[in-house]
Amino acid sequence: MELASPTPWAGLAGYLVGSVNFALLVARRRGVDLRSVGSGNPGATNVGRALGRGWGVFVYLLDALKGAAPAALGLALFDPTAGAAAGGGAFVGHVLPLWHRFHGGKGVATLSGAMLALAPVATLSAGLVWLVVFALTRTVGMGSVAFGLALGPSALLHGEPRPVLVLAFAGGLTLLVTHRSNLRRFLAERRAARRGDGGGAAS
């Protein structure tokens, strides 16, 4: 008798792992309600604002690991389809976490971790785009938008298998949605700067 496809189960397992929000857990351990400080976003960048850069990096690594581990296991135990499903599930779990009433973070760390496990060279290439845009704009959000835009084309250029391409394009476009407030704010600041008021003049 043929066994059922592992792909849905890999996706579900990844989703449950991804639903654990390390930013909220770490901040709570430090006596901080992350949703009431900074941007209110339960992610690594806001942890960095609230607790310091070191804690932000620590949470980023944890979030990347929860994307990388399911994706790597799915790839090693089954195939790229199961790996992409597990990594994609973790990404969805971070953005829409079951354990936190479907209100999660923006997903950059978890998606980058999953993609590093599945397509390391393509992901690092998109990461270089993040670095360039961050250096030019000095904003993490715009770097993340650029990473999302670059991820799919980079995976395509490096000849990744179709399931990985689907995750790269779908995940990258989802980052545009989760960072829409960053994008609006950046564009508003640039328009204000062009008008010569610096975006912060009092009325």
Secondary structure, DSSP 8 states (H G I E B T S, - for coil): -----SHHHHHHHHHHHHT--HHHHHHHHTT--GGGSTT---SHHHHHHHH-HHHHHHHHHHHHHHHHHHHHHHHHHT-HHHHHHHHHHHHHHHHS-GGGTT-----HHHHHHHHHHH-HHHHHHHHHHHHHHHHHH--HHHHHHHHHHHHHHHHHHTT--HHHHHHHHHHHHHHHHHTHHHHHHHHHHHHHHHHTSTTT---
